[in-house]
């Protein structure tokens, strides 16, 4: 049992490493050129969305259950347009 748990922990760590490597490539090919071209609005929008998606990716790697935004979106649409 101890061996299985250690393999499970190593498996989770390897997935997190892959996510970190993927987001590092994203930073190199997306964020750095925007920064060098001084496209500040585009840069900060990409940084905020990148951090948000990186956080979601790490939470999914750690098997954290993320609630669906379907119900609040449905309530918002119904409040705007009615049934």
mmCIF file of the N, C-alpha and C atoms, coordinates in Angstrom:
data_MODEL
# 
_entry.id   MODEL 
# 
loop_
_atom_site.group_PDB 
_atom_site.id 
_atom_site.type_symbol 
_atom_site.label_atom_id 
_atom_site.label_alt_id 
_atom_site.label_comp_id 
_atom_site.label_asym_id 
_atom_site.label_entity_id 
_atom_site.label_seq_id 
_atom_site.pdbx_PDB_ins_code 
_atom_site.Cartn_x 
_atom_site.Cartn_y 
_atom_site.Cartn_z 
_atom_site.occupancy 
_atom_site.B_iso_or_equiv 
_atom_site.pdbx_formal_charge 
_atom_site.auth_seq_id 
_atom_site.auth_comp_id 
_atom_site.auth_asym_id 
_atom_site.auth_atom_id 
_atom_site.pdbx_PDB_model_num 
ATOM 1   N N  . UNK A 1 1  ? 0.824   -1.199 0.000   1.00 0.00 ? 1  UNK A N  1 
ATOM 2   C CA . UNK A 1 1  ? 0.000   0.000  0.000   1.00 0.00 ? 1  UNK A CA 1 
ATOM 3   C C  . UNK A 1 1  ? 0.867   1.262  0.000   1.00 0.00 ? 1  UNK A C  1 
ATOM 4   N N  . UNK A 1 2  ? 1.937   1.241  0.754   1.00 0.00 ? 2  UNK A N  1 
ATOM 5   C CA . UNK A 1 2  ? 2.819   2.401  0.807   1.00 0.00 ? 2  UNK A CA 1 
ATOM 6   C C  . UNK A 1 2  ? 3.428   2.673  -0.566  1.00 0.00 ? 2  UNK A C  1 
ATOM 7   N N  . UNK A 1 3  ? 3.784   1.613  -1.269  1.00 0.00 ? 3  UNK A N  1 
ATOM 8   C CA . UNK A 1 3  ? 4.374   1.777  -2.601  1.00 0.00 ? 3  UNK A CA 1 
ATOM 9   C C  . UNK A 1 3  ? 3.367   2.412  -3.563  1.00 0.00 ? 3  UNK A C  1 
ATOM 10  N N  . UNK A 1 4  ? 2.093   1.965  -3.503  1.00 0.00 ? 4  UNK A N  1 
ATOM 11  C CA . UNK A 1 4  ? 1.058   2.524  -4.367  1.00 0.00 ? 4  UNK A CA 1 
ATOM 12  C C  . UNK A 1 4  ? 0.851   4.008  -4.079  1.00 0.00 ? 4  UNK A C  1 
ATOM 13  N N  . UNK A 1 5  ? 0.831   4.388  -2.801  1.00 0.00 ? 5  UNK A N  1 
ATOM 14  C CA . UNK A 1 5  ? 0.644   5.796  -2.455  1.00 0.00 ? 5  UNK A CA 1 
ATOM 15  C C  . UNK A 1 5  ? 1.813   6.639  -2.937  1.00 0.00 ? 5  UNK A C  1 
ATOM 16  N N  . UNK A 1 6  ? 3.013   6.126  -2.818  1.00 0.00 ? 6  UNK A N  1 
ATOM 17  C CA . UNK A 1 6  ? 4.163   6.904  -3.289  1.00 0.00 ? 6  UNK A CA 1 
ATOM 18  C C  . UNK A 1 6  ? 4.135   7.048  -4.806  1.00 0.00 ? 6  UNK A C  1 
ATOM 19  N N  . UNK A 1 7  ? 3.681   5.996  -5.518  1.00 0.00 ? 7  UNK A N  1 
ATOM 20  C CA . UNK A 1 7  ? 3.544   6.113  -6.969  1.00 0.00 ? 7  UNK A CA 1 
ATOM 21  C C  . UNK A 1 7  ? 2.463   7.111  -7.339  1.00 0.00 ? 7  UNK A C  1 
ATOM 22  N N  . UNK A 1 8  ? 1.373   7.129  -6.583  1.00 0.00 ? 8  UNK A N  1 
ATOM 23  C CA . UNK A 1 8  ? 0.296   8.073  -6.847  1.00 0.00 ? 8  UNK A CA 1 
ATOM 24  C C  . UNK A 1 8  ? 0.785   9.503  -6.656  1.00 0.00 ? 8  UNK A C  1 
ATOM 25  N N  . UNK A 1 9  ? 1.540   9.741  -5.604  1.00 0.00 ? 9  UNK A N  1 
ATOM 26  C CA . UNK A 1 9  ? 2.079   11.079 -5.363  1.00 0.00 ? 9  UNK A CA 1 
ATOM 27  C C  . UNK A 1 9  ? 3.058   11.460 -6.474  1.00 0.00 ? 9  UNK A C  1 
ATOM 28  N N  . UNK A 1 10 ? 3.902   10.523 -6.903  1.00 0.00 ? 10 UNK A N  1 
ATOM 29  C CA . UNK A 1 10 ? 4.833   10.808 -7.993  1.00 0.00 ? 10 UNK A CA 1 
ATOM 30  C C  . UNK A 1 10 ? 4.076   11.084 -9.291  1.00 0.00 ? 10 UNK A C  1 
ATOM 31  N N  . UNK A 1 11 ? 2.966   10.385 -9.523  1.00 0.00 ? 11 UNK A N  1 
ATOM 32  C CA . UNK A 1 11 ? 2.158   10.612 -10.711 1.00 0.00 ? 11 UNK A CA 1 
ATOM 33  C C  . UNK A 1 11 ? 1.554   11.998 -10.720 1.00 0.00 ? 11 UNK A C  1 
ATOM 34  N N  . UNK A 1 12 ? 1.053   12.436 -9.578  1.00 0.00 ? 12 UNK A N  1 
ATOM 35  C CA . UNK A 1 12 ? 0.478   13.776 -9.482  1.00 0.00 ? 12 UNK A CA 1 
ATOM 36  C C  . UNK A 1 12 ? 1.571   14.819 -9.714  1.00 0.00 ? 12 UNK A C  1 
ATOM 37  N N  . UNK A 1 13 ? 2.730   14.602 -9.136  1.00 0.00 ? 13 UNK A N  1 
ATOM 38  C CA . UNK A 1 13 ? 3.819   15.554 -9.310  1.00 0.00 ? 13 UNK A CA 1 
ATOM 39  C C  . UNK A 1 13 ? 4.256   15.637 -10.769 1.00 0.00 ? 13 UNK A C  1 
ATOM 40  N N  . UNK A 1 14 ? 4.264   14.513 -11.483 1.00 0.00 ? 14 UNK A N  1 
ATOM 41  C CA . UNK A 1 14 ? 4.692   14.554 -12.879 1.00 0.00 ? 14 UNK A CA 1 
ATOM 42  C C  . UNK A 1 14 ? 3.682   15.301 -13.739 1.00 0.00 ? 14 UNK A C  1 
ATOM 43  N N  . UNK A 1 15 ? 2.386   15.175 -13.435 1.00 0.00 ? 15 UNK A N  1 
ATOM 44  C CA . UNK A 1 15 ? 1.370   15.920 -14.189 1.00 0.00 ? 15 UNK A CA 1 
ATOM 45  C C  . UNK A 1 15 ? 1.518   17.412 -13.915 1.00 0.00 ? 15 UNK A C  1 
ATOM 46  N N  . UNK A 1 16 ? 1.767   17.761 -12.679 1.00 0.00 ? 16 UNK A N  1 
ATOM 47  C CA . UNK A 1 16 ? 1.958   19.175 -12.339 1.00 0.00 ? 16 UNK A CA 1 
ATOM 48  C C  . UNK A 1 16 ? 3.191   19.724 -13.054 1.00 0.00 ? 16 UNK A C  1 
ATOM 49  N N  . UNK A 1 17 ? 4.235   18.936 -13.143 1.00 0.00 ? 17 UNK A N  1 
ATOM 50  C CA . UNK A 1 17 ? 5.448   19.366 -13.850 1.00 0.00 ? 17 UNK A CA 1 
ATOM 51  C C  . UNK A 1 17 ? 5.144   19.604 -15.323 1.00 0.00 ? 17 UNK A C  1 
ATOM 52  N N  . UNK A 1 18 ? 4.351   18.721 -15.939 1.00 0.00 ? 18 UNK A N  1 
ATOM 53  C CA . UNK A 1 18 ? 3.976   18.898 -17.344 1.00 0.00 ? 18 UNK A CA 1 
ATOM 54  C C  . UNK A 1 18 ? 3.170   20.181 -17.524 1.00 0.00 ? 18 UNK A C  1 
ATOM 55  N N  . UNK A 1 19 ? 2.245   20.462 -16.597 1.00 0.00 ? 19 UNK A N  1 
ATOM 56  C CA . UNK A 1 19 ? 1.450   21.696 -16.668 1.00 0.00 ? 19 UNK A CA 1 
ATOM 57  C C  . UNK A 1 19 ? 2.357   22.914 -16.532 1.00 0.00 ? 19 UNK A C  1 
ATOM 58  N N  . UNK A 1 20 ? 3.286   22.863 -15.612 1.00 0.00 ? 20 UNK A N  1 
ATOM 59  C CA . UNK A 1 20 ? 4.204   23.994 -15.419 1.00 0.00 ? 20 UNK A CA 1 
ATOM 60  C C  . UNK A 1 20 ? 5.068   24.204 -16.669 1.00 0.00 ? 20 UNK A C  1 
ATOM 61  N N  . UNK A 1 21 ? 5.542   23.130 -17.264 1.00 0.00 ? 21 UNK A N  1 
ATOM 62  C CA . UNK A 1 21 ? 6.335   23.250 -18.491 1.00 0.00 ? 21 UNK A CA 1 
ATOM 63  C C  . UNK A 1 21 ? 5.488   23.843 -19.618 1.00 0.00 ? 21 UNK A C  1 
ATOM 64  N N  . UNK A 1 22 ? 4.256   23.379 -19.738 1.00 0.00 ? 22 UNK A N  1 
ATOM 65  C CA . UNK A 1 22 ? 3.365   23.908 -20.773 1.00 0.00 ? 22 UNK A CA 1 
ATOM 66  C C  . UNK A 1 22 ? 3.098   25.388 -20.603 1.00 0.00 ? 22 UNK A C  1 
ATOM 67  N N  . UNK A 1 23 ? 2.853   25.817 -19.380 1.00 0.00 ? 23 UNK A N  1 
ATOM 68  C CA . UNK A 1 23 ? 2.613   27.237 -19.143 1.00 0.00 ? 23 UNK A CA 1 
ATOM 69  C C  . UNK A 1 23 ? 3.891   28.055 -19.267 1.00 0.00 ? 23 UNK A C  1 
ATOM 70  N N  . UNK A 1 24 ? 5.048   27.433 -19.050 1.00 0.00 ? 24 UNK A N  1 
ATOM 71  C CA . UNK A 1 24 ? 6.313   28.139 -19.289 1.00 0.00 ? 24 UNK A CA 1 
ATOM 72  C C  . UNK A 1 24 ? 6.477   28.439 -20.776 1.00 0.00 ? 24 UNK A C  1 
ATOM 73  N N  . UNK A 1 25 ? 6.144   27.449 -21.630 1.00 0.00 ? 25 UNK A N  1 
ATOM 74  C CA . UNK A 1 25 ? 6.183   27.695 -23.073 1.00 0.00 ? 25 UNK A CA 1 
ATOM 75  C C  . UNK A 1 25 ? 5.177   28.777 -23.465 1.00 0.00 ? 25 UNK A C  1 
ATOM 76  N N  . UNK A 1 26 ? 4.027   28.762 -22.833 1.00 0.00 ? 26 UNK A N  1 
ATOM 77  C CA . UNK A 1 26 ? 3.031   29.802 -23.097 1.00 0.00 ? 26 UNK A CA 1 
ATOM 78  C C  . UNK A 1 26 ? 3.600   31.174 -22.752 1.00 0.00 ? 26 UNK A C  1 
ATOM 79  N N  . UNK A 1 27 ? 4.276   31.281 -21.627 1.00 0.00 ? 27 UNK A N  1 
ATOM 80  C CA . UNK A 1 27 ? 4.860   32.558 -21.229 1.00 0.00 ? 27 UNK A CA 1 
ATOM 81  C C  . UNK A 1 27 ? 5.933   33.000 -22.215 1.00 0.00 ? 27 UNK A C  1 
ATOM 82  N N  . UNK A 1 28 ? 6.747   32.063 -22.656 1.00 0.00 ? 28 UNK A N  1 
ATOM 83  C CA . UNK A 1 28 ? 7.832   32.421 -23.574 1.00 0.00 ? 28 UNK A CA 1 
ATOM 84  C C  . UNK A 1 28 ? 7.283   32.900 -24.914 1.00 0.00 ? 28 UNK A C  1 
ATOM 85  N N  . UNK A 1 29 ? 6.315   32.195 -25.450 1.00 0.00 ? 29 UNK A N  1 
ATOM 86  C CA . UNK A 1 29 ? 5.834   32.505 -26.796 1.00 0.00 ? 29 UNK A CA 1 
ATOM 87  C C  . UNK A 1 29 ? 4.685   33.495 -26.838 1.00 0.00 ? 29 UNK A C  1 
ATOM 88  N N  . UNK A 1 30 ? 4.064   33.777 -25.712 1.00 0.00 ? 30 UNK A N  1 
ATOM 89  C CA . UNK A 1 30 ? 2.913   34.674 -25.709 1.00 0.00 ? 30 UNK A CA 1 
ATOM 90  C C  . UNK A 1 30 ? 3.183   35.953 -24.912 1.00 0.00 ? 30 UNK A C  1 
ATOM 91  N N  . UNK A 1 31 ? 3.607   35.812 -23.678 1.00 0.00 ? 31 UNK A N  1 
ATOM 92  C CA . UNK A 1 31 ? 3.738   36.972 -22.794 1.00 0.00 ? 31 UNK A CA 1 
ATOM 93  C C  . UNK A 1 31 ? 4.962   37.827 -23.108 1.00 0.00 ? 31 UNK A C  1 
ATOM 94  N N  . UNK A 1 32 ? 6.092   37.200 -23.319 1.00 0.00 ? 32 UNK A N  1 
ATOM 95  C CA . UNK A 1 32 ? 7.335   37.952 -23.533 1.00 0.00 ? 32 UNK A CA 1 
ATOM 96  C C  . UNK A 1 32 ? 7.277   38.825 -24.781 1.00 0.00 ? 32 UNK A C  1 
ATOM 97  N N  . UNK A 1 33 ? 6.792   38.325 -25.937 1.00 0.00 ? 33 UNK A N  1 
ATOM 98  C CA . UNK A 1 33 ? 6.700   39.222 -27.103 1.00 0.00 ? 33 UNK A CA 1 
ATOM 99  C C  . UNK A 1 33 ? 5.760   40.417 -26.870 1.00 0.00 ? 33 UNK A C  1 
ATOM 100 N N  . UNK A 1 34 ? 4.661   40.190 -26.180 1.00 0.00 ? 34 UNK A N  1 
ATOM 101 C CA . UNK A 1 34 ? 3.757   41.304 -25.889 1.00 0.00 ? 34 UNK A CA 1 
ATOM 102 C C  . UNK A 1 34 ? 4.439   42.335 -24.994 1.00 0.00 ? 34 UNK A C  1 
ATOM 103 N N  . UNK A 1 35 ? 5.214   41.857 -24.031 1.00 0.00 ? 35 UNK A N  1 
ATOM 104 C CA . UNK A 1 35 ? 5.942   42.762 -23.136 1.00 0.00 ? 35 UNK A CA 1 
ATOM 105 C C  . UNK A 1 35 ? 6.998   43.561 -23.901 1.00 0.00 ? 35 UNK A C  1 
ATOM 106 N N  . UNK A 1 36 ? 7.728   42.899 -24.780 1.00 0.00 ? 36 UNK A N  1 
ATOM 107 C CA . UNK A 1 36 ? 8.775   43.587 -25.543 1.00 0.00 ? 36 UNK A CA 1 
ATOM 108 C C  . UNK A 1 36 ? 8.205   44.611 -26.516 1.00 0.00 ? 36 UNK A C  1 
ATOM 109 N N  . UNK A 1 37 ? 7.009   44.314 -27.057 1.00 0.00 ? 37 UNK A N  1 
ATOM 110 C CA . UNK A 1 37 ? 6.364   45.252 -27.979 1.00 0.00 ? 37 UNK A CA 1 
ATOM 111 C C  . UNK A 1 37 ? 5.597   46.346 -27.240 1.00 0.00 ? 37 UNK A C  1 
ATOM 112 N N  . UNK A 1 38 ? 5.600   46.288 -25.934 1.00 0.00 ? 38 UNK A N  1 
ATOM 113 C CA . UNK A 1 38 ? 4.923   47.255 -25.064 1.00 0.00 ? 38 UNK A CA 1 
ATOM 114 C C  . UNK A 1 38 ? 3.428   47.354 -25.373 1.00 0.00 ? 38 UNK A C  1 
ATOM 115 N N  . UNK A 1 39 ? 2.825   46.214 -25.639 1.00 0.00 ? 39 UNK A N  1 
ATOM 116 C CA . UNK A 1 39 ? 1.372   46.134 -25.805 1.00 0.00 ? 39 UNK A CA 1 
ATOM 117 C C  . UNK A 1 39 ? 0.782   45.809 -24.435 1.00 0.00 ? 39 UNK A C  1 
ATOM 118 N N  . UNK A 1 40 ? 0.732   46.846 -23.591 1.00 0.00 ? 40 UNK A N  1 
ATOM 119 C CA . UNK A 1 40 ? 0.427   46.633 -22.181 1.00 0.00 ? 40 UNK A CA 1 
ATOM 120 C C  . UNK A 1 40 ? -0.968  46.068 -21.955 1.00 0.00 ? 40 UNK A C  1 
ATOM 121 N N  . UNK A 1 41 ? -1.953  46.548 -22.656 1.00 0.00 ? 41 UNK A N  1 
ATOM 122 C CA . UNK A 1 41 ? -3.319  46.044 -22.459 1.00 0.00 ? 41 UNK A CA 1 
ATOM 123 C C  . UNK A 1 41 ? -3.381  44.555 -22.796 1.00 0.00 ? 41 UNK A C  1 
ATOM 124 N N  . UNK A 1 42 ? -2.862  44.183 -23.947 1.00 0.00 ? 42 UNK A N  1 
ATOM 125 C CA . UNK A 1 42 ? -2.861  42.779 -24.359 1.00 0.00 ? 42 UNK A CA 1 
ATOM 126 C C  . UNK A 1 42 ? -2.033  41.922 -23.400 1.00 0.00 ? 42 UNK A C  1 
ATOM 127 N N  . UNK A 1 43 ? -0.908  42.475 -22.968 1.00 0.00 ? 43 UNK A N  1 
ATOM 128 C CA . UNK A 1 43 ? -0.043  41.755 -22.041 1.00 0.00 ? 43 UNK A CA 1 
ATOM 129 C C  . UNK A 1 43 ? -0.771  41.432 -20.746 1.00 0.00 ? 43 UNK A C  1 
ATOM 130 N N  . UNK A 1 44 ? -1.413  42.444 -20.137 1.00 0.00 ? 44 UNK A N  1 
ATOM 131 C CA . UNK A 1 44 ? -2.052  42.219 -18.834 1.00 0.00 ? 44 UNK A CA 1 
ATOM 132 C C  . UNK A 1 44 ? -3.299  41.351 -18.948 1.00 0.00 ? 44 UNK A C  1 
ATOM 133 N N  . UNK A 1 45 ? -4.032  41.463 -20.045 1.00 0.00 ? 45 UNK A N  1 
ATOM 134 C CA . UNK A 1 45 ? -5.180  40.571 -20.251 1.00 0.00 ? 45 UNK A CA 1 
ATOM 135 C C  . UNK A 1 45 ? -4.696  39.131 -20.355 1.00 0.00 ? 45 UNK A C  1 
ATOM 136 N N  . UNK A 1 46 ? -3.635  38.902 -21.113 1.00 0.00 ? 46 UNK A N  1 
ATOM 137 C CA . UNK A 1 46 ? -3.089  37.553 -21.248 1.00 0.00 ? 46 UNK A CA 1 
ATOM 138 C C  . UNK A 1 46 ? -2.522  37.029 -19.929 1.00 0.00 ? 46 UNK A C  1 
ATOM 139 N N  . UNK A 1 47 ? -1.876  37.886 -19.157 1.00 0.00 ? 47 UNK A N  1 
ATOM 140 C CA . UNK A 1 47 ? -1.322  37.457 -17.872 1.00 0.00 ? 47 UNK A CA 1 
ATOM 141 C C  . UNK A 1 47 ? -2.446  37.047 -16.917 1.00 0.00 ? 47 UNK A C  1 
ATOM 142 N N  . UNK A 1 48 ? -3.481  37.863 -16.815 1.00 0.00 ? 48 UNK A N  1 
ATOM 143 C CA . UNK A 1 48 ? -4.584  37.545 -15.900 1.00 0.00 ? 48 UNK A CA 1 
ATOM 144 C C  . UNK A 1 48 ? -5.278  36.255 -16.318 1.00 0.00 ? 48 UNK A C  1 
ATOM 145 N N  . UNK A 1 49 ? -5.581  36.119 -17.602 1.00 0.00 ? 49 UNK A N  1 
ATOM 146 C CA . UNK A 1 49 ? -6.227  34.889 -18.076 1.00 0.00 ? 49 UNK A CA 1 
ATOM 147 C C  . UNK A 1 49 ? -5.300  33.685 -17.941 1.00 0.00 ? 49 UNK A C  1 
ATOM 148 N N  . UNK A 1 50 ? -4.015  33.883 -18.152 1.00 0.00 ? 50 UNK A N  1 
ATOM 149 C CA . UNK A 1 50 ? -3.054  32.794 -17.992 1.00 0.00 ? 50 UNK A CA 1 
ATOM 150 C C  . UNK A 1 50 ? -2.950  32.321 -16.553 1.00 0.00 ? 50 UNK A C  1 
ATOM 151 N N  . UNK A 1 51 ? -2.916  33.261 -15.614 1.00 0.00 ? 51 UNK A N  1 
ATOM 152 C CA . UNK A 1 51 ? -2.858  32.891 -14.200 1.00 0.00 ? 51 UNK A CA 1 
ATOM 153 C C  . UNK A 1 51 ? -4.136  32.173 -13.783 1.00 0.00 ? 51 UNK A C  1 
ATOM 154 N N  . UNK A 1 52 ? -5.275  32.661 -14.263 1.00 0.00 ? 52 UNK A N  1 
ATOM 155 C CA . UNK A 1 52 ? -6.554  32.012 -13.954 1.00 0.00 ? 52 UNK A CA 1 
ATOM 156 C C  . UNK A 1 52 ? -6.577  30.578 -14.482 1.00 0.00 ? 52 UNK A C  1 
ATOM 157 N N  . UNK A 1 53 ? -6.198  30.386 -15.747 1.00 0.00 ? 53 UNK A N  1 
ATOM 158 C CA . UNK A 1 53 ? -6.230  29.041 -16.319 1.00 0.00 ? 53 UNK A CA 1 
ATOM 159 C C  . UNK A 1 53 ? -5.162  28.138 -15.704 1.00 0.00 ? 53 UNK A C  1 
ATOM 160 N N  . UNK A 1 54 ? -4.009  28.704 -15.335 1.00 0.00 ? 54 UNK A N  1 
ATOM 161 C CA . UNK A 1 54 ? -2.972  27.932 -14.657 1.00 0.00 ? 54 UNK A CA 1 
ATOM 162 C C  . UNK A 1 54 ? -3.468  27.436 -13.305 1.00 0.00 ? 54 UNK A C  1 
ATOM 163 N N  . UNK A 1 55 ? -4.157  28.295 -12.585 1.00 0.00 ? 55 UNK A N  1 
ATOM 164 C CA . UNK A 1 55 ? -4.715  27.907 -11.285 1.00 0.00 ? 55 UNK A CA 1 
ATOM 165 C C  . UNK A 1 55 ? -5.726  26.782 -11.445 1.00 0.00 ? 55 UNK A C  1 
ATOM 166 N N  . UNK A 1 56 ? -6.618  26.905 -12.425 1.00 0.00 ? 56 UNK A N  1 
ATOM 167 C CA . UNK A 1 56 ? -7.601  25.856 -12.683 1.00 0.00 ? 56 UNK A CA 1 
ATOM 168 C C  . UNK A 1 56 ? -6.897  24.548 -13.065 1.00 0.00 ? 56 UNK A C  1 
ATOM 169 N N  . UNK A 1 57 ? -5.863  24.628 -13.902 1.00 0.00 ? 57 UNK A N  1 
ATOM 170 C CA . UNK A 1 57 ? -5.139  23.422 -14.323 1.00 0.00 ? 57 UNK A CA 1 
ATOM 171 C C  . UNK A 1 57 ? -4.475  22.725 -13.139 1.00 0.00 ? 57 UNK A C  1 
ATOM 172 N N  . UNK A 1 58 ? -3.860  23.490 -12.243 1.00 0.00 ? 58 UNK A N  1 
ATOM 173 C CA . UNK A 1 58 ? -3.223  22.895 -11.067 1.00 0.00 ? 58 UNK A CA 1 
ATOM 174 C C  . UNK A 1 58 ? -4.272  22.275 -10.155 1.00 0.00 ? 58 UNK A C  1 
ATOM 175 N N  . UNK A 1 59 ? -5.406  22.965 -9.948  1.00 0.00 ? 59 UNK A N  1 
ATOM 176 C CA . UNK A 1 59 ? -6.471  22.396 -9.113  1.00 0.00 ? 59 UNK A CA 1 
ATOM 177 C C  . UNK A 1 59 ? -6.996  21.096 -9.713  1.00 0.00 ? 59 UNK A C  1 
ATOM 178 N N  . UNK A 1 60 ? -7.141  21.029 -11.024 1.00 0.00 ? 60 UNK A N  1 
ATOM 179 C CA . UNK A 1 60 ? -7.591  19.795 -11.672 1.00 0.00 ? 60 UNK A CA 1 
ATOM 180 C C  . UNK A 1 60 ? -6.551  18.683 -11.513 1.00 0.00 ? 60 UNK A C  1 
ATOM 181 N N  . UNK A 1 61 ? -5.266  19.035 -11.560 1.00 0.00 ? 61 UNK A N  1 
ATOM 182 C CA . UNK A 1 61 ? -4.218  18.034 -11.347 1.00 0.00 ? 61 UNK A CA 1 
ATOM 183 C C  . UNK A 1 61 ? -4.261  17.472 -9.931  1.00 0.00 ? 61 UNK A C  1 
ATOM 184 N N  . UNK A 1 62 ? -4.674  18.285 -8.994  1.00 0.00 ? 62 UNK A N  1 
ATOM 185 C CA . UNK A 1 62 ? -4.754  17.863 -7.590  1.00 0.00 ? 62 UNK A CA 1 
ATOM 186 C C  . UNK A 1 62 ? -6.100  17.241 -7.248  1.00 0.00 ? 62 UNK A C  1 
ATOM 187 N N  . UNK A 1 63 ? -6.945  17.002 -8.261  1.00 0.00 ? 63 UNK A N  1 
ATOM 188 C CA . UNK A 1 63 ? -8.274  16.391 -8.094  1.00 0.00 ? 63 UNK A CA 1 
ATOM 189 C C  . UNK A 1 63 ? -9.196  17.200 -7.191  1.00 0.00 ? 63 UNK A C  1 
ATOM 190 N N  . UNK A 1 64 ? -9.077  18.502 -7.246  1.00 0.00 ? 64 UNK A N  1 
ATOM 191 C CA . UNK A 1 64 ? -9.989  19.378 -6.517  1.00 0.00 ? 64 UNK A CA 1 
ATOM 192 C C  . UNK A 1 64 ? -11.251 19.524 -7.360  1.00 0.00 ? 64 UNK A C  1 
ATOM 193 N N  . UNK A 1 65 ? -12.402 19.315 -6.733  1.00 0.00 ? 65 UNK A N  1 
ATOM 194 C CA . UNK A 1 65 ? -13.654 19.426 -7.476  1.00 0.00 ? 65 UNK A CA 1 
ATOM 195 C C  . UNK A 1 65 ? -14.005 20.897 -7.645  1.00 0.00 ? 65 UNK A C  1 
ATOM 196 N N  . UNK A 1 66 ? -14.139 21.312 -8.882  1.00 0.00 ? 66 UNK A N  1 
ATOM 197 C CA . UNK A 1 66 ? -14.443 22.702 -9.204  1.00 0.00 ? 66 UNK A CA 1 
ATOM 198 C C  . UNK A 1 66 ? -15.923 22.784 -9.564  1.00 0.00 ? 66 UNK A C  1 
ATOM 199 N N  . UNK A 1 67 ? -16.676 23.639 -8.876  1.00 0.00 ? 67 UNK A N  1 
ATOM 200 C CA . UNK A 1 67 ? -18.109 23.722 -9.166  1.00 0.00 ? 67 UNK A CA 1 
ATOM 201 C C  . UNK A 1 67 ? -18.371 24.296 -10.556 1.00 0.00 ? 67 UNK A C  1 
ATOM 202 N N  . UNK A 1 68 ? -19.448 23.837 -11.156 1.00 0.00 ? 68 UNK A N  1 
ATOM 203 C CA . UNK A 1 68 ? -19.821 24.300 -12.489 1.00 0.00 ? 68 UNK A CA 1 
ATOM 204 C C  . UNK A 1 68 ? -20.454 25.688 -12.412 1.00 0.00 ? 68 UNK A C  1 
ATOM 205 N N  . UNK A 1 69 ? -20.117 26.574 -13.339 1.00 0.00 ? 69 UNK A N  1 
ATOM 206 C CA . UNK A 1 69 ? -20.730 27.905 -13.355 1.00 0.00 ? 69 UNK A CA 1 
ATOM 207 C C  . UNK A 1 69 ? -22.068 27.927 -14.093 1.00 0.00 ? 69 UNK A C  1 
ATOM 208 N N  . UNK A 1 70 ? -22.597 26.757 -14.433 1.00 0.00 ? 70 UNK A N  1 
ATOM 209 C CA . UNK A 1 70 ? -23.807 26.673 -15.250 1.00 0.00 ? 70 UNK A CA 1 
ATOM 210 C C  . UNK A 1 70 ? -25.016 27.315 -14.571 1.00 0.00 ? 70 UNK A C  1 
ATOM 211 N N  . UNK A 1 71 ? -25.237 27.040 -13.294 1.00 0.00 ? 71 UNK A N  1 
ATOM 212 C CA . UNK A 1 71 ? -26.423 27.553 -12.608 1.00 0.00 ? 71 UNK A CA 1 
ATOM 213 C C  . UNK A 1 71 ? -26.417 29.083 -12.483 1.00 0.00 ? 71 UNK A C  1 
ATOM 214 N N  . UNK A 1 72 ? -25.317 29.710 -12.034 1.00 0.00 ? 72 UNK A N  1 
ATOM 215 C CA . UNK A 1 72 ? -25.316 31.178 -11.981 1.00 0.00 ? 72 UNK A CA 1 
ATOM 216 C C  . UNK A 1 72 ? -25.479 31.827 -13.359 1.00 0.00 ? 72 UNK A C  1 
ATOM 217 N N  . UNK A 1 73 ? -24.890 31.226 -14.381 1.00 0.00 ? 73 UNK A N  1 
ATOM 218 C CA . UNK A 1 73 ? -25.036 31.779 -15.733 1.00 0.00 ? 73 UNK A CA 1 
ATOM 219 C C  . UNK A 1 73 ? -26.482 31.671 -16.188 1.00 0.00 ? 73 UNK A C  1 
ATOM 220 N N  . UNK A 1 74 ? -27.108 30.532 -15.918 1.00 0.00 ? 74 UNK A N  1 
ATOM 221 C CA . UNK A 1 74 ? -28.513 30.358 -16.284 1.00 0.00 ? 74 UNK A CA 1 
ATOM 222 C C  . UNK A 1 74 ? -29.395 31.378 -15.565 1.00 0.00 ? 74 UNK A C  1 
ATOM 223 N N  . UNK A 1 75 ? -29.153 31.589 -14.263 1.00 0.00 ? 75 UNK A N  1 
ATOM 224 C CA . UNK A 1 75 ? -29.942 32.566 -13.507 1.00 0.00 ? 75 UNK A CA 1 
ATOM 225 C C  . UNK A 1 75 ? -29.741 33.978 -14.041 1.00 0.00 ? 75 UNK A C  1 
ATOM 226 N N  . UNK A 1 76 ? -28.520 34.314 -14.435 1.00 0.00 ? 76 UNK A N  1 
ATOM 227 C CA . UNK A 1 76 ? -28.245 35.632 -14.999 1.00 0.00 ? 76 UNK A CA 1 
ATOM 228 C C  . UNK A 1 76 ? -28.996 35.830 -16.304 1.00 0.00 ? 76 UNK A C  1 
ATOM 229 N N  . UNK A 1 77 ? -28.968 34.826 -17.172 1.00 0.00 ? 77 UNK A N  1 
ATOM 230 C CA . UNK A 1 77 ? -29.663 34.936 -18.458 1.00 0.00 ? 77 UNK A CA 1 
ATOM 231 C C  . UNK A 1 77 ? -31.162 35.035 -18.268 1.00 0.00 ? 77 UNK A C  1 
ATOM 232 N N  . UNK A 1 78 ? -31.701 34.246 -17.333 1.00 0.00 ? 78 UNK A N  1 
ATOM 233 C CA . UNK A 1 78 ? -33.150 34.300 -17.066 1.00 0.00 ? 78 UNK A CA 1 
ATOM 234 C C  . UNK A 1 78 ? -33.524 35.651 -16.482 1.00 0.00 ? 78 UNK A C  1 
ATOM 235 N N  . UNK A 1 79 ? -32.659 36.217 -15.610 1.00 0.00 ? 79 UNK A N  1 
ATOM 236 C CA . UNK A 1 79 ? -32.982 37.528 -15.039 1.00 0.00 ? 79 UNK A CA 1 
ATOM 237 C C  . UNK A 1 79 ? -32.938 38.647 -16.096 1.00 0.00 ? 79 UNK A C  1 
ATOM 238 N N  . UNK A 1 80 ? -32.121 38.471 -17.122 1.00 0.00 ? 80 UNK A N  1 
ATOM 239 C CA . UNK A 1 80 ? -32.028 39.486 -18.176 1.00 0.00 ? 80 UNK A CA 1 
ATOM 240 C C  . UNK A 1 80 ? -33.165 39.335 -19.189 1.00 0.00 ? 80 UNK A C  1 
ATOM 241 N N  . UNK A 1 81 ? -33.358 38.115 -19.686 1.00 0.00 ? 81 UNK A N  1 
ATOM 242 C CA . UNK A 1 81 ? -34.319 37.897 -20.769 1.00 0.00 ? 81 UNK A CA 1 
ATOM 243 C C  . UNK A 1 81 ? -35.657 37.334 -20.321 1.00 0.00 ? 81 UNK A C  1 
ATOM 244 N N  . UNK A 1 82 ? -35.726 36.840 -19.090 1.00 0.00 ? 82 UNK A N  1 
ATOM 245 C CA . UNK A 1 82 ? -36.965 36.191 -18.626 1.00 0.00 ? 82 UNK A CA 1 
ATOM 246 C C  . UNK A 1 82 ? -37.061 34.784 -19.178 1.00 0.00 ? 82 UNK A C  1 
ATOM 247 N N  . UNK A 1 83 ? -38.133 34.086 -18.812 1.00 0.00 ? 83 UNK A N  1 
ATOM 248 C CA . UNK A 1 83 ? -38.287 32.703 -19.310 1.00 0.00 ? 83 UNK A CA 1 
ATOM 249 C C  . UNK A 1 83 ? -38.901 32.762 -20.614 1.00 0.00 ? 83 UNK A C  1 
# 
